[in-house]
Amino acid sequence: MAHKRKKAPARTPEPSATGAALVSSPEEARELMRRVSSRKKRKVIYTEGSVAGEDDPANPKEDMRFESPLTELDDETEANKSPSKKKRTRKKKNTEPVVYDIPPVETKETTFKGRLGYACLNTVLRAMKPEPVFCSRTLRIDTILKPDFGMDYCKELGRKNAEDLARLIQWNEENNIKFLRVSSEMFPFASHEKYGYTLEYAEKELKVRTYGMPCGAGKLAMRYGHRLTTHPGQFTQLGSPRDVVVDAAIRDLDYHCQMFRLMGADQDSVMIIHMGGMFGDKQATIERFKDVYRTRLTDEIRARLVLENDEMCYNPDDLLPVCEQLGIPLVFDYHHNWIYPSVLPLPELIARVNAIWHRKGIKPKQHLSSPCPGAETVMEKRKHADRCYELPPELPDDMDLMIEAKDKEQAVFHLYRIYNLHPVIHENLRPEKPAKPFPRVLKAEAAKAAIGEDGNTDIVESPQTRKTRTRAKVERSGQYYYMAFTCV
C-alpha cells in the first residue's frame, strides 16, 4: 500500500519591515523611511586565485574574477580619475653673497681734510636680515593706548634704537666715517605733551654698555672721535606766533639735549633748526625768535642750538645778522643757497659764518646736496639727488661736511672714491640707481608719443579726474595765517 504524501503546513508571510502598520504615527513612518537606504547594493564575488592551474581555461573561477562588478567599477574609476595637482615646493634660499657691479669713477683732486658724514640711516645695515640695524623705530599713539603695548612698548623701541646706534657707530668706524646725524626719532614721543618721558631708563644703552658691543653709543663715539649731531623736525619753530608751537619746540630741543647729555657728548654735538615760516611778516618772526632765545631757552639749549639757511624763506643774508648778534652758529647749506642765494660772495660769507663757530669754540659744519638731474622749477630743484658728484670749490680744508643725499653712506663712499679721501671696503659698495624723471618730463614724453609719426597735433585729451588730497587746516588769528613750513 502506497504511503500518502503529507501536505506541508502553509507558511504565513512575515510583515514587511517598512510597512506602515508597524508604526503608530506619520512622524515615526518618515523617520523609518529615512533610515532605509534606497541604493541597491551590487553583489561582488571575491575569489582567490590558486597557484596550481592558474592558466587553466577550464577553471571557472578565473573567468569570474574578470566579470565581477568590482572589476568594472575600478576600470571606470581609473578612466575618470583627474590628474593630481603637483605639490608646491618652497625654493631654497640663495645663501651665496650678492656680487655687485661697481663701475669706476672719474677721480679728482682736493685739499679737503675734514670729515664727511651722512644722516640717520645706513642703507647696508637697514637691509640686513633677519635683524636690520636702524635707529628710527616708532609707533602711533593708538598703539600706546592698547593694553597689550602701552608706554613700556614705546620705551622698549627707544632702547632698541639706542642699542643699534652703537652698532651703527661701530660700522662707521670700520668704514672710515666719523660724522653722523642721529635720528630725532630715537625715542618715540619723548617730547610729547601728554605721553612724553625722560631718558634715564636708557642711560646704559646711550653711554655705558650695549649688548654685544664694547660700550654704549656715547662712549663709543668718544673713543673713536666721532661727531654726532641732530636736526629736529620742521615743526620745531621758535619764531611761531602760537605759544603752543613754541612750547612744543622747547620740549623737543630739551629732549635732544637730554639725549646728548646722557651720551656724554661734547660741544660739537649741535642741534640744527630752521627759522621756519614767515607767518606774514618776516621781521616780526625774527624778533619773536630773538625774544624766545633770550628769555625761554636754557643755557644747555643755547649752547647746542645752531641755525641753517633754507631755500624758501630765510637765506644767509636774513640769518647772518641774527647769528652774529646772538652768537648762534650758522650752518651754511650750499644747495639751499643755490636756490635762494646770498648777495655776498661765498668766500666772504663763509669767513663771517666760520668766525661765529670759532668764537663759540665749536668746529664748523656745512651741508652739501645736489639737485636731481633735469630740475627746472623751484620745487624740482628742492629735491635731493641720490648722490653728490663733486665738492664745492669754496669748501674750507678743515670742515665737517654733512652729505644730505638719498643714498646715505653710499654717497659718502662715492666722494671717497672720487677724491681718494679714504679707502673703501668693496663689499660694502652698492651701485647707483638710475634717476627717475620728473612727472613733467613723463607727461611731455607721453604727449610727444601721442602725436605719432603723421605730425597731427589735433589731439583731444580725455578728461582726467583729479585725485582728492587731504589738506592741512589753516588757522587764522588776527592778520596771521599759521602753516607748517616743510624743510628738505
Beta strands, then each sheet from edge to edge (+ up, - down):
strand 1: 116-119
strand 2: 179-182
strand 3: 227-230
strand 4: 271-273
strand 5: 305-308
strand 6: 330-333
strand 7: 365-368
strand 8: 400-403
strand 9: 475-477
strand 10: 480-482
sheet 1: 3+ 2+ 1+ 8+ 7+ 6+ 5+ 4+
sheet 2: 9+ 10-
end
